Amino acid sequence: MTRRFQLFGFLFLMSVGASVQAQSPCPPLLPGNPTCYSGQDENRAYYLIAVPEAYNGRLVLWNHGYSLSPPAPLTQATDLGYPVVLLAEGFAVAASSYRPDALGLGGWAVADASIDTDNLRVRFINMFGRPSATYVVGASEGGIITAEIAEQFGVAKDGSLNYDGSLPMCGPLAGGRRNYYGAFDLRVVYQYYCQNLPRPDEPQYPLYLGLAPDDTLTPDQLAARVNECTGILLAPEQRTPDQAQNLANILGVTKIPASFLLTDLSYATFAMRELVQVRAAGHNPVQILTHCNAGALATLGWGTATAPIYVAHGTSIAVHVWVSETRPRMQGARLTAWELRESKIPHTLIVDAAGAVLMQQGRVDLILVGADRVAANGDVCNKIGTYEKALAAQDNGVPMYAAVPSSTIDWTLDDGSRIPIEERDAGEVLHDGGGEAVAPPGTPVANPAFDVTPARLLTGLITERGICRATAEGLAAMFPERGA
């Protein structure tokens, strides 16, 4: 009985091995007279391997870009991407569709996709032995996946190279998360100039939704609207003056070439709809980090740094606020958290030191802080801990704004180095809110109440007159009367 079981197991393994290496029809028009192998791995990612007749012992793995469509068998020459031409030079070429996400869709999980492509490398080795050289190439979203592969799987545990080279082409340099910001920016800029997505007589919706939930707009109809506003499908001499000006304005603000406009707007419309309404279930909250309290309890009305949060919440833009507790007086915990709770704005209290790791994890989209005093060059003095958050924001590419009413700007100070910093009582640090000691008696304490964030670390300043750059020139332009 045991021997029969062992024999069955052996035959089963043989059948699995045979199925793994079973040949399949090659897509038409592949160069190099290749032999092809295709299938689906344990993560439900489809794969295609093409080995040319004159195989030179080298392998190129291809990572495709963004796709809304569910993963499907790879049956076209284009599924092997740009490296397909290398088949004629003797290179083997392989590609993965990547696994579907929880909804059965594909194209967005960079970490998962990098694993799927690396699993394909291992599959190739198991089938044909280790290549003399292995390269990985990707474009668009595939560029990010390629960079992830190089970072996570480039070197084996024994120090040898899994990949001899990587070429991320056209991938968003700031990563997928900030690529999403660019799509939203384009959507907003386009609507500002064109006002036809949606039109004034159509149901209005927050632009981050991509489209209204029941909108049946098609890609061709979108292209027609864009052409109506910008003449993008017309020769330059056929555009009306208004179309030419709209196109110039949109391209000038977004800094994209004209050839990208239709493609990028399609992404910013249909892909955003899928991302926000399907994958994020319509929530898609903007993740905001605050420090100290700059709300109604500290100022008036909606406050300063919290005012944009209330405006966004009131206009159905989903927001979530990370509330930094703000030691030692705990203004964030005691005041900001209370204000947000009363206004039913989603929020989470964190210890001050957690802000940096949240940024590192991509869980903070924006930092909003107040200001106690601002120098003429844009340096901002605020509650202690603000400078620390600005450094982390700079390192992680998170935009940071300070809300600075003109009453906080000290035009007599050229920079923040002359702002005196209050040193507060040691008891604030040595005892908790209930008066219980948290350190041994006699422990020396430094308790500066404020710090100065250099203007170069700030994305901008929010004033009652608008947003400006955190520079002497930016403030002077916003308040020209001060330059007289």
Stockholm file with secondary structure:
# STOCKHOLM 1.0

chainA/1-484         MTRRFQLFGFLFLMSVGASVQAQSPCPPLLPGNPTCYSGQDENRAYYLIAVPEAYNGRLVLWNHGYSLSPPAPLTQATDLGYPVVLLAEGFAVAASSYRPDALGLGGWAVADASIDTDNLRVRFINMFGRPSATYVVGASEGGIITAEIAEQFGVAKDGSLNYDGSLPMCGPLAGGRRNYYGAFDLRVVYQYYCQNLPRPDEPQYPLYLGLAPDDTLTPDQLAARVNECTGILLAPEQRTPDQAQNLANILGVTKIPASFLLTDLSYATFAMRELVQVRAAGHNPVQILTHCNAGALATLGWGTATAPIYVAHGTSIAVHVWVSETRPRMQGARLTAWELRESKIPHTLIVDAAGAVLMQQGRVDLILVGADRVAANGDVCNKIGTYEKALAAQDNGVPMYAAVPSSTIDWTLDDGSRIPIEERDAGEVLHDGGGEAVAPPGTPVANPAFDVTPARLLTGLITERGICRATAEGLAAMFPERGA
#=GR chainA/1-484 SS CHHHHHHHHHHHHHHHHHHHTCCBCCCTTCTTCCEEEEEECTTSCEEEEEECTTCCSEEEEEECCCCCSCCCCCCSGGGGCGGGGGGGGTCEEEEECCCCCTTSCCSCCHHHHHHHHHHHHHHHHHHHCCCSEEEEEEETHHHHHHHHHHHHHSBCTTSCBSCSEEEEESCCTTCHHHHHHHHHHHHHHHHHHHCCTTCTTSCCCCGGGSSCTTCCCCHHHHHHHHHHHHCTTSCGGGSCHHHHHHHHHHHHHHCCCGGGHHHHHHIIIIIHHIIIIIISTTTCCEEEEEESCCSTTTSSTTCSTTHHHHHHHHTTCCEEEEEECCTTTTHIIIIIHHHHHHTTCCEEEECTTHHHHHHHTTCCSEEEECCSEEETTSCEEEETTHHHHHHHHHHHTCCEEEECCGGGEETTCSSGGGSCCCBCCTHHHHBCTTSCBCSCTTCCCCCBCEEEECGGGCSEEEETTEEECSSHHHHHHHSGGGGC
#=GC SS_cons         CHHHHHHHHHHHHHHHHHHHTCCBCCCTTCTTCCEEEEEECTTSCEEEEEECTTCCSEEEEEECCCCCSCCCCCCSGGGGCGGGGGGGGTCEEEEECCCCCTTSCCSCCHHHHHHHHHHHHHHHHHHHCCCSEEEEEEETHHHHHHHHHHHHHSBCTTSCBSCSEEEEESCCTTCHHHHHHHHHHHHHHHHHHHCCTTCTTSCCCCGGGSSCTTCCCCHHHHHHHHHHHHCTTSCGGGSCHHHHHHHHHHHHHHCCCGGGHHHHHHIIIIIHHIIIIIISTTTCCEEEEEESCCSTTTSSTTCSTTHHHHHHHHTTCCEEEEEECCTTTTHIIIIIHHHHHHTTCCEEEECTTHHHHHHHTTCCSEEEECCSEEETTSCEEEETTHHHHHHHHHHHTCCEEEECCGGGEETTCSSGGGSCCCBCCTHHHHBCTTSCBCSCTTCCCCCBCEEEECGGGCSEEEETTEEECSSHHHHHHHSGGGGC
//
